[in-house]
Amino acid sequence: MNLDKFYEKAMDWILVMGPRILIAILVLFAGLWVIRILKKWTRKRIQKRAISSTLAPFLQSLIITILYILLILLLMQILGIQMTLFAAIIGGVTVALGLALSGTMQNFASGILILLLKPFRIGDNIVTQGQEGTVTAIEIFYTVITTFDNKIVIVPNSKLSNEIIINTSREGKRRMDIEFKVNYGIDIEKVRYIIAGIVKEDKDILSEPEPRIGISTLEPDGYKVMVNAWVKPHGFVDERMGLQEKIIDGIKKAGIKLPGMA
């Protein structure tokens, strides 16, 4: 008698669940086939858009993972599995992880924005968080900067996305300002002629925009001369030091004494 009831319930279950299981299997194979095609299509689209090599694998994995999750949820829906408890567990875990990793997730989101919007690229010289140097790596959670005195600075991406960044190399040229003081007894035209000759002979100084030489400030015991010259961003500090040495040497050779000179 019990066996008959068991067979009866089994048949009822098969009649109810059989079509669902069959449909779920068909949807599973169809879904896996679609995901495989979308995976290839996504890889091609990412390559065409020239997305960062750091971000590209992550984006592709994220998209494919989301598709697999959607496929699983669809199969559960077809099979009639109640997702209320499942959704509650996922929600609780998500909230707990969000609270525990709030700072990490902020760096993660900021890293995605930096890699997509590209306020700076690897090789750019930037000034941020009181540090100036060359960007050597952009990761999902942090950015690595090598300073000009060869220190490695690791900056969380949230700091870079929420605060000011000065990109000194994006435009491909940078203005160099040199200022020095001269006594009123020295003709400005003579000073300008000497400096113009030095600037013209310096091959590292760009001809466009044209260099400027003029009086920047008047003081009781003399005037200040400002030299504006454009150079390439990489090697800026070396060029500045070199040009200052050339200017002092040229002024000395012309017999002009700067304040403080013996």
CORPEMO-V986034 format. One record per pair of residues at least 12 apart in sequence whose ideal C-beta (glycine too) atoms are under 7 Angstrom apart, sorted by the first residue. I is the first residue (numbers start at 1). J is the second residue. If there is no record, write none. Layout:
BEGIN
i: [I & I]
j: [J & J]
END
This chain:
BEGIN
i: [20 & 20 & 20 & 23 & 24 & 24 & 24 & 27 & 27 & 27 & 28 & 31 & 35 & 35 & 35 & 35 & 38 & 39 & 42 & 42 & 43 & 46 & 46 & 52 & 52 & 54 & 54 & 54 & 54 & 55 & 55 & 58 & 104 & 106 & 107 & 107 & 107 & 107 & 107 & 108 & 108 & 110 & 110 & 110 & 110 & 111 & 111 & 111 & 111 & 113 & 114 & 114 & 114 & 114 & 115 & 119 & 119 & 120 & 120 & 120 & 121 & 122 & 122 & 122 & 122 & 123 & 124 & 124 & 124 & 125 & 125 & 125 & 125 & 126 & 126 & 126 & 126 & 126 & 127 & 127 & 128 & 128 & 128 & 128 & 129 & 129 & 131 & 131 & 131 & 132 & 132 & 133 & 133 & 133 & 133 & 133 & 134 & 141 & 142 & 142 & 142 & 142 & 143 & 143 & 143 & 148 & 168 & 169 & 169 & 173 & 173 & 173 & 173 & 173 & 174 & 174 & 174 & 174 & 175 & 175 & 176 & 176 & 176 & 176 & 176 & 177 & 177 & 178 & 178 & 178 & 178 & 179 & 179 & 179 & 179 & 180 & 180 & 180 & 181 & 181 & 181 & 181 & 182 & 182 & 182 & 182 & 183 & 183 & 184 & 184 & 186 & 188 & 191 & 191 & 192 & 194 & 194 & 194 & 195 & 195 & 195 & 196 & 198 & 198 & 198 & 199 & 199 & 202 & 202 & 204 & 204 & 205 & 205 & 205 & 206 & 206 & 209 & 211 & 211 & 212 & 213 & 213 & 214 & 222 & 229]
j: [78 & 79 & 80 & 78 & 75 & 78 & 79 & 74 & 75 & 78 & 75 & 71 & 64 & 67 & 68 & 71 & 67 & 64 & 60 & 63 & 60 & 59 & 60 & 115 & 138 & 115 & 138 & 139 & 140 & 112 & 115 & 140 & 141 & 158 & 141 & 142 & 156 & 157 & 158 & 140 & 141 & 157 & 158 & 160 & 161 & 139 & 140 & 141 & 157 & 161 & 138 & 157 & 160 & 161 & 138 & 165 & 167 & 135 & 165 & 167 & 135 & 135 & 136 & 137 & 138 & 135 & 167 & 169 & 170 & 168 & 169 & 233 & 234 & 145 & 165 & 166 & 167 & 168 & 166 & 168 & 155 & 160 & 163 & 165 & 155 & 159 & 145 & 147 & 153 & 147 & 148 & 145 & 146 & 147 & 148 & 153 & 146 & 157 & 154 & 155 & 156 & 157 & 155 & 157 & 160 & 237 & 233 & 233 & 234 & 206 & 230 & 231 & 232 & 233 & 230 & 231 & 233 & 236 & 228 & 230 & 229 & 231 & 236 & 239 & 240 & 226 & 228 & 227 & 243 & 244 & 247 & 216 & 224 & 225 & 226 & 224 & 225 & 258 & 222 & 224 & 258 & 259 & 222 & 223 & 225 & 258 & 222 & 259 & 222 & 223 & 256 & 215 & 225 & 256 & 213 & 250 & 251 & 254 & 213 & 227 & 247 & 213 & 246 & 247 & 250 & 211 & 229 & 243 & 246 & 231 & 239 & 229 & 230 & 231 & 230 & 231 & 230 & 228 & 229 & 228 & 225 & 227 & 226 & 259 & 243]
END
